[in-house]
């Protein structure tokens, strides 16, 4: 009897959709373009950052599926805070919800922001959607909100961007 139950469980395991298997998509490289909107106290504490002043941003990233519904995404983004160049190095933890031909995702995004010679920790969240355009090329659009911490001051930054992902 134990052998029959064991064989039944093995059969169910092998025939059921395997949610913990890696995604059918493999590791991919991507690029994104968009707009960043910083707001809050300037990191150098000399001037106030204009409320939600738009700045062009661009970046690149690597998408690493650990399981079909959980990906990690190291990324680098460049934009401006006032007239100062800013670089974000982040690691997004994305939770994927596949719906028909779309993948909706939400996630947490901790990282480090460098503005000239100042380094500030940041934490944020993201919300996005992606879909497969052709073969191994995906398109995505996402919204990210981050808070940069520097001493007693902080800067809030919203990112709205879109891009493509080339999967290997």
Backbone as JSON Lines, residues from 0, in Angstrom:
{"i":0,"aa":"X","n":[0.82,-1.19,0.0],"ca":[0.0,0.0,0.0],"c":[0.87,1.26,0.0]}
{"i":1,"aa":"X","n":[1.92,1.26,0.82],"ca":[2.81,2.41,0.86],"c":[3.46,2.64,-0.5]}
{"i":2,"aa":"X","n":[3.8,1.54,-1.18],"ca":[4.42,1.66,-2.5],"c":[3.43,2.28,-3.5]}
{"i":3,"aa":"X","n":[2.19,1.93,-3.44],"ca":[1.18,2.48,-4.35],"c":[0.99,3.96,-4.09]}
{"i":4,"aa":"X","n":[0.9,4.36,-2.82],"ca":[0.77,5.77,-2.47],"c":[1.99,6.54,-2.93]}
{"i":5,"aa":"X","n":[3.17,5.98,-2.7],"ca":[4.41,6.63,-3.13],"c":[4.43,6.8,-4.65]}
{"i":6,"aa":"X","n":[4.08,5.77,-5.41],"ca":[4.06,5.86,-6.88],"c":[3.0,6.87,-7.35]}
{"i":7,"aa":"X","n":[1.85,6.91,-6.67],"ca":[0.82,7.89,-7.01],"c":[1.34,9.31,-6.82]}
{"i":8,"aa":"X","n":[2.01,9.57,-5.68],"ca":[2.56,10.9,-5.42],"c":[3.64,11.27,-6.43]}
{"i":9,"aa":"X","n":[4.48,10.33,-6.79],"ca":[5.52,10.59,-7.8],"c":[4.85,10.91,-9.14]}
{"i":10,"aa":"X","n":[3.81,10.17,-9.51],"ca":[3.09,10.44,-10.75],"c":[2.44,11.81,-10.76]}
{"i":11,"aa":"X","n":[1.84,12.19,-9.64],"ca":[1.23,13.52,-9.54],"c":[2.3,14.6,-9.65]}
{"i":12,"aa":"X","n":[3.43,14.38,-9.01],"ca":[4.53,15.34,-9.05],"c":[5.04,15.54,-10.47]}
{"i":13,"aa":"X","n":[5.19,14.46,-11.21],"ca":[5.73,14.55,-12.57],"c":[4.72,15.08,-13.58]}
{"i":14,"aa":"X","n":[3.43,14.83,-13.36],"ca":[2.44,15.26,-14.33],"c":[1.83,16.62,-14.05]}
{"i":15,"aa":"X","n":[1.97,17.12,-12.83],"ca":[1.39,18.43,-12.47],"c":[2.23,19.55,-13.06]}
{"i":16,"aa":"X","n":[1.6,20.72,-13.31],"ca":[2.4,21.87,-13.74],"c":[3.47,22.15,-12.69]}
{"i":17,"aa":"X","n":[4.66,22.32,-13.12],"ca":[5.78,22.44,-12.2],"c":[6.04,23.9,-11.89]}
{"i":18,"aa":"X","n":[5.39,24.44,-10.87],"ca":[5.48,25.86,-10.53],"c":[6.86,26.25,-10.02]}
{"i":19,"aa":"X","n":[7.61,25.31,-9.49],"ca":[8.92,25.68,-8.96],"c":[10.03,25.45,-9.97]}
{"i":20,"aa":"X","n":[9.72,25.01,-11.15],"ca":[10.75,24.87,-12.19],"c":[11.1,26.24,-12.73]}
{"i":21,"aa":"X","n":[12.28,26.33,-13.29],"ca":[12.67,27.62,-13.86],"c":[11.77,27.97,-15.02]}
{"i":22,"aa":"X","n":[11.69,29.22,-15.3],"ca":[10.85,29.72,-16.37],"c":[11.29,29.14,-17.7]}
{"i":23,"aa":"X","n":[10.36,29.05,-18.64],"ca":[10.72,28.6,-19.98],"c":[11.64,29.62,-20.64]}
{"i":24,"aa":"X","n":[11.59,30.84,-20.17],"ca":[12.5,31.88,-20.65],"c":[13.8,31.75,-19.88]}
{"i":25,"aa":"X","n":[14.89,32.02,-20.55],"ca":[16.17,31.93,-19.89],"c":[16.67,33.32,-19.49]}
{"i":26,"aa":"X","n":[17.88,33.38,-19.02],"ca":[18.49,34.65,-18.63],"c":[18.49,35.58,-19.82]}
{"i":27,"aa":"X","n":[18.23,36.87,-19.56],"ca":[18.18,37.83,-20.65],"c":[18.86,39.14,-20.3]}
{"i":28,"aa":"X","n":[19.24,39.87,-21.33],"ca":[19.82,41.2,-21.21],"c":[18.85,42.2,-21.78]}
{"i":29,"aa":"X","n":[18.7,43.35,-21.11],"ca":[17.74,44.34,-21.58],"c":[18.25,45.75,-21.45]}
{"i":30,"aa":"X","n":[17.53,46.64,-22.12],"ca":[17.82,48.08,-22.06],"c":[16.48,48.79,-21.91]}
{"i":31,"aa":"X","n":[16.49,49.92,-21.18],"ca":[15.25,50.67,-20.99],"c":[15.49,52.15,-21.16]}
{"i":32,"aa":"X","n":[14.45,52.86,-21.56],"ca":[14.45,54.32,-21.69],"c":[13.21,54.84,-20.98]}
{"i":33,"aa":"X","n":[13.31,56.05,-20.43],"ca":[12.14,56.6,-19.77],"c":[12.4,57.95,-19.17]}
{"i":34,"aa":"X","n":[11.6,58.25,-18.15],"ca":[11.65,59.54,-17.48],"c":[11.75,59.3,-15.98]}
{"i":35,"aa":"X","n":[12.61,60.09,-15.31],"ca":[12.72,60.06,-13.85],"c":[12.21,61.39,-13.31]}
{"i":36,"aa":"X","n":[11.52,61.34,-12.19],"ca":[10.97,62.53,-11.55],"c":[11.47,62.61,-10.11]}
{"i":37,"aa":"X","n":[12.62,63.27,-9.85],"ca":[13.09,63.42,-8.46],"c":[12.36,64.55,-7.75]}
{"i":38,"aa":"X","n":[12.22,64.41,-6.41],"ca":[11.56,65.43,-5.6],"c":[12.06,65.29,-4.17]}
{"i":39,"aa":"X","n":[12.31,66.38,-3.49],"ca":[12.72,66.35,-2.1],"c":[13.95,67.2,-1.86]}
{"i":40,"aa":"X","n":[14.62,66.97,-0.74],"ca":[15.81,67.73,-0.4],"c":[16.99,67.27,-1.24]}
{"i":41,"aa":"X","n":[17.76,68.22,-1.75],"ca":[18.94,67.91,-2.52],"c":[19.92,67.16,-1.64]}
{"i":42,"aa":"X","n":[20.62,66.18,-2.21],"ca":[21.55,65.39,-1.42],"c":[22.71,66.22,-0.88]}
{"i":43,"aa":"X","n":[23.07,67.31,-1.55],"ca":[24.14,68.17,-1.05],"c":[23.61,69.2,-0.06]}
{"i":44,"aa":"X","n":[22.31,69.24,0.15],"ca":[21.64,70.14,1.09],"c":[21.92,71.62,0.8]}
{"i":45,"aa":"X","n":[22.23,71.93,-0.45],"ca":[22.44,73.33,-0.82],"c":[21.17,73.95,-1.39]}
{"i":46,"aa":"X","n":[20.43,73.16,-2.15],"ca":[19.2,73.67,-2.76],"c":[18.11,72.62,-2.66]}
{"i":47,"aa":"X","n":[16.89,73.06,-2.75],"ca":[15.75,72.16,-2.77],"c":[15.57,71.64,-4.2]}
{"i":48,"aa":"X","n":[15.35,70.35,-4.34],"ca":[15.07,69.78,-5.66],"c":[13.66,70.21,-6.06]}
{"i":49,"aa":"X","n":[13.53,70.72,-7.29],"ca":[12.2,71.12,-7.77],"c":[11.25,69.94,-7.69]}
{"i":50,"aa":"X","n":[10.0,70.24,-7.38],"ca":[9.01,69.18,-7.25],"c":[8.82,68.44,-8.56]}
{"i":51,"aa":"X","n":[9.18,67.16,-8.54],"ca":[8.95,66.23,-9.64],"c":[9.44,66.77,-10.99]}
{"i":52,"aa":"X","n":[10.62,67.37,-11.02],"ca":[11.21,67.86,-12.26],"c":[11.63,66.66,-13.12]}
{"i":53,"aa":"X","n":[11.17,66.61,-14.36],"ca":[11.42,65.47,-15.25],"c":[12.87,65.44,-15.71]}
{"i":54,"aa":"X","n":[13.39,64.24,-15.84],"ca":[14.74,64.0,-16.31],"c":[14.74,62.73,-17.15]}
{"i":55,"aa":"X","n":[15.41,62.76,-18.28],"ca":[15.56,61.56,-19.12],"c":[16.35,60.51,-18.35]}
{"i":56,"aa":"X","n":[15.92,59.25,-18.4],"ca":[16.73,58.19,-17.8],"c":[16.86,57.03,-18.77]}
{"i":57,"aa":"X","n":[17.92,56.3,-18.62],"ca":[18.13,55.09,-19.4],"c":[18.9,54.11,-18.54]}
{"i":58,"aa":"X","n":[18.83,52.87,-18.9],"ca":[19.52,51.88,-18.11],"c":[19.61,50.55,-18.81]}
{"i":59,"aa":"X","n":[20.3,49.64,-18.18],"ca":[20.41,48.28,-18.69],"c":[20.27,47.33,-17.51]}
{"i":60,"aa":"X","n":[19.91,46.09,-17.8],"ca":[19.65,45.15,-16.73],"c":[19.83,43.72,-17.21]}
{"i":61,"aa":"X","n":[19.88,42.81,-16.26],"ca":[19.94,41.37,-16.52],"c":[18.74,40.76,-15.81]}
{"i":62,"aa":"X","n":[17.96,39.98,-16.52],"ca":[16.8,39.32,-15.92],"c":[17.18,37.86,-15.67]}
{"i":63,"aa":"X","n":[17.09,37.43,-14.4],"ca":[17.48,36.07,-14.02],"c":[16.27,35.37,-13.39]}
{"i":64,"aa":"X","n":[15.62,34.47,-14.14],"ca":[14.49,33.74,-13.55],"c":[14.98,32.62,-12.63]}
{"i":65,"aa":"X","n":[14.62,32.71,-11.34],"ca":[14.97,31.64,-10.41],"c":[13.93,30.53,-10.45]}
{"i":66,"aa":"X","n":[12.66,30.94,-10.48],"ca":[11.55,30.03,-10.75],"c":[10.63,30.79,-11.71]}
{"i":67,"aa":"X","n":[9.61,30.14,-12.21],"ca":[8.77,30.77,-13.24],"c":[8.07,32.04,-12.75]}
{"i":68,"aa":"X","n":[7.84,32.15,-11.45],"ca":[7.12,33.32,-10.93],"c":[7.97,34.23,-10.05]}
{"i":69,"aa":"X","n":[9.28,34.01,-10.03],"ca":[10.16,34.87,-9.23],"c":[11.47,35.09,-9.98]}
{"i":70,"aa":"X","n":[11.76,36.36,-10.28],"ca":[12.99,36.72,-10.99],"c":[13.77,37.74,-10.16]}
{"i":71,"aa":"X","n":[15.09,37.71,-10.28],"ca":[15.91,38.78,-9.74],"c":[16.48,39.54,-10.93]}
{"i":72,"aa":"X","n":[16.6,40.86,-10.76],"ca":[17.01,41.71,-11.87],"c":[18.01,42.76,-11.4]}
{"i":73,"aa":"X","n":[19.31,42.48,-11.53],"ca":[20.29,43.54,-11.27],"c":[20.21,44.58,-12.4]}
{"i":74,"aa":"X","n":[20.32,45.86,-12.03],"ca":[20.19,46.91,-13.05],"c":[21.04,48.12,-12.71]}
{"i":75,"aa":"X","n":[21.25,48.94,-13.72],"ca":[21.92,50.23,-13.57],"c":[21.12,51.24,-14.36]}
{"i":76,"aa":"X","n":[20.8,52.39,-13.74],"ca":[20.05,53.45,-14.4],"c":[20.77,54.77,-14.21]}
{"i":77,"aa":"X","n":[20.73,55.59,-15.25],"ca":[21.35,56.91,-15.2],"c":[20.3,57.97,-15.46]}
{"i":78,"aa":"X","n":[20.33,59.06,-14.68],"ca":[19.4,60.17,-14.83],"c":[19.99,61.38,-14.14]}
{"i":79,"aa":"X","n":[19.26,62.47,-14.02],"ca":[19.76,63.68,-13.36],"c":[18.87,64.06,-12.19]}
{"i":80,"aa":"X","n":[19.51,64.54,-11.12],"ca":[18.83,65.18,-10.01],"c":[19.3,66.62,-10.05]}
{"i":81,"aa":"X","n":[18.39,67.53,-10.41],"ca":[18.76,68.92,-10.71],"c":[19.77,68.87,-11.85]}
{"i":82,"aa":"X","n":[20.94,69.46,-11.69],"ca":[21.95,69.43,-12.75],"c":[23.04,68.41,-12.46]}
{"i":83,"aa":"X","n":[22.8,67.5,-11.51],"ca":[23.79,66.52,-11.1],"c":[23.46,65.15,-11.69]}
{"i":84,"aa":"X","n":[24.47,64.48,-12.22],"ca":[24.27,63.13,-12.74],"c":[24.07,62.15,-11.6]}
{"i":85,"aa":"X","n":[23.1,61.27,-11.75],"ca":[22.81,60.25,-10.74],"c":[22.85,58.88,-11.39]}
{"i":86,"aa":"X","n":[23.36,57.9,-10.65],"ca":[23.41,56.51,-11.1],"c":[22.82,55.63,-10.01]}
{"i":87,"aa":"X","n":[21.86,54.81,-10.38],"ca":[21.27,53.83,-9.46],"c":[21.79,52.45,-9.83]}
{"i":88,"aa":"X","n":[22.3,51.73,-8.85],"ca":[22.64,50.32,-9.0],"c":[21.68,49.58,-8.08]}
{"i":89,"aa":"X","n":[20.84,48.72,-8.66],"ca":[19.77,48.1,-7.87],"c":[19.68,46.6,-8.15]}
{"i":90,"aa":"X","n":[18.97,45.91,-7.27],"ca":[18.66,44.51,-7.44],"c":[17.17,44.34,-7.17]}
{"i":91,"aa":"X","n":[16.39,44.18,-8.24],"ca":[14.94,44.04,-8.1],"c":[14.58,42.58,-7.84]}
{"i":92,"aa":"X","n":[13.63,42.38,-6.93],"ca":[13.06,41.06,-6.65],"c":[11.64,41.09,-7.21]}
{"i":93,"aa":"X","n":[11.42,40.45,-8.36],"ca":[10.15,40.55,-9.08],"c":[9.31,39.29,-8.9]}
{"i":94,"aa":"X","n":[8.04,39.5,-8.57],"ca":[7.07,38.42,-8.46],"c":[6.17,38.51,-9.69]}
{"i":95,"aa":"X","n":[6.17,37.46,-10.5],"ca":[5.5,37.45,-11.8],"c":[4.12,36.8,-11.68]}
{"i":96,"aa":"X","n":[3.12,37.42,-12.31],"ca":[1.77,36.86,-12.41],"c":[1.45,36.73,-13.89]}
{"i":97,"aa":"X","n":[1.57,35.51,-14.46],"ca":[1.27,35.35,-15.89],"c":[-0.24,35.37,-16.12]}
{"i":98,"aa":"X","n":[-0.68,36.24,-17.05],"ca":[-2.09,36.34,-17.41],"c":[-2.16,36.33,-18.94]}
{"i":99,"aa":"X","n":[-2.72,35.27,-19.49],"ca":[-2.82,35.1,-20.95],"c":[-1.44,35.32,-21.58]}
{"i":100,"aa":"X","n":[-1.3,36.3,-22.44],"ca":[-0.01,36.54,-23.11],"c":[0.83,37.59,-22.38]}
{"i":101,"aa":"X","n":[0.33,38.13,-21.26],"ca":[1.05,39.15,-20.49],"c":[1.64,38.57,-19.22]}
{"i":102,"aa":"X","n":[2.71,39.18,-18.77],"ca":[3.25,38.9,-17.44],"c":[3.18,40.18,-16.64]}
{"i":103,"aa":"X","n":[2.35,40.2,-15.62],"ca":[2.31,41.34,-14.7],"c":[3.31,41.05,-13.59]}
{"i":104,"aa":"X","n":[3.96,42.09,-13.07],"ca":[4.89,41.86,-11.98],"c":[4.91,43.02,-11.0]}
{"i":105,"aa":"X","n":[5.21,42.68,-9.76],"ca":[5.44,43.64,-8.69],"c":[6.73,43.23,-8.02]}
{"i":106,"aa":"X","n":[7.36,44.18,-7.32],"ca":[8.6,43.8,-6.67],"c":[9.16,44.86,-5.76]}
{"i":107,"aa":"X","n":[10.21,44.46,-5.07],"ca":[10.96,45.36,-4.2],"c":[12.31,45.64,-4.86]}
{"i":108,"aa":"X","n":[12.79,46.89,-4.68],"ca":[14.02,47.31,-5.36],"c":[14.95,48.04,-4.39]}
{"i":109,"aa":"X","n":[15.83,47.32,-3.71],"ca":[16.86,48.0,-2.91],"c":[18.08,48.3,-3.77]}
{"i":110,"aa":"X","n":[18.86,49.31,-3.37],"ca":[20.04,49.62,-4.15],"c":[20.86,50.75,-3.57]}
{"i":111,"aa":"X","n":[21.75,51.27,-4.4],"ca":[22.65,52.35,-4.04],"c":[22.59,53.4,-5.15]}
{"i":112,"aa":"X","n":[22.49,54.67,-4.75],"ca":[22.48,55.78,-5.7],"c":[23.74,56.61,-5.48]}
{"i":113,"aa":"X","n":[24.4,56.95,-6.56],"ca":[25.57,57.81,-6.5],"c":[25.25,59.09,-7.25]}
{"i":114,"aa":"X","n":[25.44,60.23,-6.58],"ca":[25.28,61.55,-7.18],"c":[26.59,62.28,-6.93]}
{"i":115,"aa":"X","n":[27.37,62.47,-8.0],"ca":[28.72,63.04,-7.89],"c":[29.51,62.24,-6.87]}
{"i":116,"aa":"X","n":[29.92,62.82,-5.74],"ca":[30.71,62.09,-4.76],"c":[29.89,61.63,-3.55]}
{"i":117,"aa":"X","n":[28.57,61.64,-3.66],"ca":[27.68,61.25,-2.56],"c":[27.06,59.89,-2.88]}
{"i":118,"aa":"X","n":[27.06,59.0,-1.89],"ca":[26.46,57.67,-2.05],"c":[25.3,57.56,-1.07]}
{"i":119,"aa":"X","n":[24.13,57.2,-1.59],"ca":[22.93,57.1,-0.75],"c":[22.26,55.75,-0.98]}
{"i":120,"aa":"X","n":[21.85,55.11,0.1],"ca":[21.06,53.88,-0.02],"c":[19.67,54.23,-0.51]}
{"i":121,"aa":"X","n":[19.06,53.33,-1.27],"ca":[17.68,53.55,-1.69],"c":[16.89,52.26,-1.55]}
{"i":122,"aa":"X","n":[15.6,52.44,-1.42],"ca":[14.67,51.31,-1.36],"c":[13.41,51.74,-2.08]}
{"i":123,"aa":"X","n":[12.79,50.82,-2.77],"ca":[11.59,51.18,-3.5],"c":[10.78,49.97,-3.93]}
{"i":124,"aa":"X","n":[9.77,50.26,-4.71],"ca":[8.91,49.22,-5.25],"c":[8.69,49.44,-6.73]}
{"i":125,"aa":"X","n":[8.26,48.4,-7.41],"ca":[7.99,48.53,-8.84],"c":[6.74,47.76,-9.22]}
{"i":126,"aa":"X","n":[6.16,48.18,-10.32],"ca":[4.97,47.57,-10.89],"c":[5.16,47.6,-12.39]}
{"i":127,"aa":"X","n":[4.94,46.48,-13.07],"ca":[5.17,46.48,-14.51],"c":[4.42,45.39,-15.24]}
{"i":128,"aa":"X","n":[4.57,45.43,-16.55],"ca":[3.96,44.45,-17.44],"c":[4.96,44.15,-18.56]}
{"i":129,"aa":"X","n":[4.99,42.9,-18.99],"ca":[5.85,42.53,-20.11],"c":[5.11,41.52,-20.98]}
{"i":130,"aa":"X","n":[5.5,41.48,-22.25],"ca":[4.96,40.47,-23.16],"c":[5.98,40.15,-24.23]}
{"i":131,"aa":"X","n":[5.84,38.96,-24.78],"ca":[6.75,38.5,-25.81],"c":[6.35,39.09,-27.16]}
{"i":132,"aa":"X","n":[7.27,39.83,-27.79],"ca":[7.0,40.42,-29.11],"c":[7.27,39.39,-30.2]}
{"i":133,"aa":"X","n":[8.47,38.87,-30.26],"ca":[8.85,37.84,-31.21],"c":[9.83,36.9,-30.54]}
{"i":134,"aa":"X","n":[9.81,35.67,-30.92],"ca":[10.76,34.64,-30.49],"c":[11.38,34.91,-29.12]}
{"i":135,"aa":"X","n":[12.57,35.47,-29.08],"ca":[13.26,35.68,-27.81],"c":[13.41,37.16,-27.46]}
{"i":136,"aa":"X","n":[12.47,37.99,-27.89],"ca":[12.5,39.42,-27.61],"c":[11.21,39.83,-26.91]}
{"i":137,"aa":"X","n":[11.35,40.33,-25.7],"ca":[10.2,40.78,-24.9],"c":[10.2,42.3,-24.82]}
{"i":138,"aa":"X","n":[9.01,42.87,-24.64],"ca":[8.83,44.29,-24.4],"c":[8.29,44.44,-22.99]}
{"i":139,"aa":"X","n":[8.71,45.5,-22.27],"ca":[8.18,45.74,-20.94],"c":[7.95,47.22,-20.72]}
{"i":140,"aa":"X","n":[7.06,47.53,-19.81],"ca":[6.83,48.9,-19.32],"c":[6.66,48.79,-17.81]}
{"i":141,"aa":"X","n":[7.28,49.72,-17.08],"ca":[7.2,49.63,-15.62],"c":[7.24,51.0,-14.97]}
{"i":142,"aa":"X","n":[6.76,51.03,-13.75],"ca":[6.77,52.22,-12.91],"c":[7.51,51.85,-11.63]}
{"i":143,"aa":"X","n":[8.46,52.68,-11.22],"ca":[9.27,52.43,-10.03],"c":[9.24,53.66,-9.14]}
{"i":144,"aa":"X","n":[9.12,53.47,-7.84],"ca":[9.16,54.56,-6.87],"c":[10.25,54.23,-5.85]}
{"i":145,"aa":"X","n":[11.22,55.13,-5.68],"ca":[12.34,54.91,-4.77],"c":[12.48,56.07,-3.81]}
{"i":146,"aa":"X","n":[13.01,55.76,-2.64],"ca":[13.39,56.79,-1.67],"c":[14.89,56.65,-1.45]}
{"i":147,"aa":"X","n":[15.62,57.74,-1.67],"ca":[17.07,57.78,-1.46],"c":[17.33,58.36,-0.09]}
{"i":148,"aa":"X","n":[18.07,57.65,0.73],"ca":[18.36,58.09,2.1],"c":[19.78,58.62,2.19]}
{"i":149,"aa":"X","n":[19.91,59.84,2.72],"ca":[21.23,60.43,2.94],"c":[21.16,61.28,4.2]}
{"i":150,"aa":"X","n":[21.69,60.77,5.3],"ca":[21.61,61.48,6.57],"c":[20.16,61.62,7.0]}
{"i":151,"aa":"X","n":[19.76,62.84,7.38],"ca":[18.39,63.1,7.79],"c":[17.5,63.48,6.61]}
{"i":152,"aa":"X","n":[18.09,63.61,5.45],"ca":[17.35,64.05,4.27],"c":[17.07,62.87,3.35]}
{"i":153,"aa":"X","n":[16.08,63.03,2.49],"ca":[15.86,62.01,1.48],"c":[15.3,62.64,0.21]}
{"i":154,"aa":"X","n":[15.46,61.92,-0.87],"ca":[14.93,62.33,-2.17],"c":[14.06,61.19,-2.65]}
{"i":155,"aa":"X","n":[12.87,61.53,-3.12],"ca":[11.97,60.54,-3.7],"c":[12.09,60.64,-5.21]}
{"i":156,"aa":"X","n":[12.15,59.49,-5.86],"ca":[12.31,59.46,-7.32],"c":[11.3,58.47,-7.89]}
{"i":157,"aa":"X","n":[10.53,58.95,-8.87],"ca":[9.63,58.08,-9.63],"c":[10.27,57.84,-10.99]}
{"i":158,"aa":"X","n":[10.26,56.6,-11.44],"ca":[10.78,56.24,-12.76],"c":[9.64,55.62,-13.56]}
{"i":159,"aa":"X","n":[9.44,56.08,-14.75],"ca":[8.51,55.46,-15.69],"c":[9.33,55.13,-16.92]}
{"i":160,"aa":"X","n":[9.47,53.84,-17.23],"ca":[10.28,53.49,-18.39],"c":[9.76,52.26,-19.11]}
{"i":161,"aa":"X","n":[10.28,52.06,-20.29],"ca":[9.92,50.92,-21.13],"c":[11.19,50.45,-21.82]}
{"i":162,"aa":"X","n":[11.17,49.21,-22.25],"ca":[12.36,48.69,-22.9],"c":[12.14,47.33,-23.49]}
{"i":163,"aa":"X","n":[13.25,46.73,-23.92],"ca":[13.23,45.41,-24.53],"c":[14.19,44.49,-23.78]}
{"i":164,"aa":"X","n":[13.89,43.21,-23.82],"ca":[14.7,42.18,-23.18],"c":[15.02,41.11,-24.21]}
{"i":165,"aa":"X","n":[16.3,40.83,-24.4],"ca":[16.74,39.77,-25.3],"c":[17.08,38.55,-24.45]}
{"i":166,"aa":"X","n":[16.31,37.48,-24.6],"ca":[16.53,36.24,-23.83],"c":[17.42,35.29,-24.62]}
{"i":167,"aa":"X","n":[18.32,34.64,-23.92],"ca":[19.24,33.68,-24.56],"c":[18.65,32.31,-24.64]}
